[in-house]
Structure formats: structure tokens, C-alpha cells
């Protein structure tokens, strides 16, 4: 396992866990309850299966997501949030509210910048 540098603050540690394009969206999707891989792919248009699995493994390694394998034929795998994952989702809730409030202006400013 690679040695990790010490975190300089709590935001550094938190962003290390949720950093990346898909992790926050995976947390959002799992907030409603257990999901199978295919369900997550449908809820997150644009994510490849490879990237989804990679992000889920990282979240699992960080203790945010629980992976349950059912011994059935065909095998069934479900993902859910751990207690720490629920707590992280709660912490991200104000960030989500901020994004919702400012989504139109963020979009408009980025459109204006890309035309310039």
C-alpha cells in the first residue's frame, strides 16, 4: 500500500475521500438505499462500468460504502452506505443546497466564459 502524506486540514481529508467526478454522485444515489451496479449505472448516465466499479471499491476501502455479495445464481451484489457514509452524505447536504441555489448562475457564467 502506498504511503499517504499527512492531511493539512479536514477539508483535505474529506476531499480525498469524495474527490473525483463520480463519488459524490454515487453517495447521492445510495442515499435512497441499496443499489445494484446496474441500477447505479442507470442513475448516473455517462459513467462507465469500469469507472463505477473503481469508485465503489475506493469508497468501500475508505469505509463509506458496504458491498454485499449474495450467493445466488446469477450472483447478486448490492451496495449501501455505511454509518460513516450516511454521516458524509449529511455533511455534503449543505454543499448540495448551495449548488442547487447557484446552478443557473454557474451555468450562465460558464456559458459566457466559453463564448469569450
WOLIN-V418004 format. One record per residue. N is the residue number from 0. RES is the residue in three letters. PHI is phi in whole degrees, -180 to 180 (NA if undefined). Layout:
n = {N:N}
res = {RES:RES}
phi = {PHI:PHI}
//
This chain:
n = {0:1:2:3:4:5:6:7:8:9:10:11:12:13:14:15:16:17:18:19:20:21:22:23:24:25:26:27:28:29:30:31:32:33:34:35:36:37:38:39:40:41:42:43:44:45:46:47:48:49:50:51:52:53:54:55:56:57:58:59:60:61:62:63:64:65:66:67:68:69:70:71:72:73:74:75:76:77:78:79:80:81:82:83:84:85:86:87:88:89:90:91:92:93:94:95:96:97:98:99:100:101:102:103:104:105:106:107:108:109:110:111:112:113:114:115}
res = {UNK:UNK:UNK:UNK:UNK:UNK:UNK:UNK:UNK:UNK:UNK:UNK:UNK:UNK:UNK:UNK:UNK:UNK:UNK:UNK:UNK:UNK:UNK:UNK:UNK:UNK:UNK:UNK:UNK:UNK:UNK:UNK:UNK:UNK:UNK:UNK:UNK:UNK:UNK:UNK:UNK:UNK:UNK:UNK:UNK:UNK:UNK:UNK:UNK:UNK:UNK:UNK:UNK:UNK:UNK:UNK:UNK:UNK:UNK:UNK:UNK:UNK:UNK:UNK:UNK:UNK:UNK:UNK:UNK:UNK:UNK:UNK:UNK:UNK:UNK:UNK:UNK:UNK:UNK:UNK:UNK:UNK:UNK:UNK:UNK:UNK:UNK:UNK:UNK:UNK:UNK:UNK:UNK:UNK:UNK:UNK:UNK:UNK:UNK:UNK:UNK:UNK:UNK:UNK:UNK:UNK:UNK:UNK:UNK:UNK:UNK:UNK:UNK:UNK:UNK:UNK}
phi = {NA:-71:-78:-107:-67:-67:-74:-94:-165:-63:-64:-58:-65:-64:-68:-65:-77:-100:-62:112:-66:-104:-62:-61:-71:-64:-59:-60:-66:-80:-60:-79:136:-60:-141:-87:-56:-62:-64:-63:-62:-68:-79:-123:-58:103:-83:-81:-62:-60:-68:-61:-62:-61:-66:-63:-63:-65:-65:-65:-62:-86:78:-97:-121:-106:-109:-114:-106:-98:-82:-128:-121:-71:-62:-119:-124:-125:-117:-146:-82:-81:-58:-65:-66:-63:-62:-65:-60:-61:-68:-81:-56:-63:-64:-62:-63:-61:-61:-60:-64:-104:-54:-61:-73:-61:-61:-62:-67:-69:-62:-64:-67:-71:-82:-74}
//
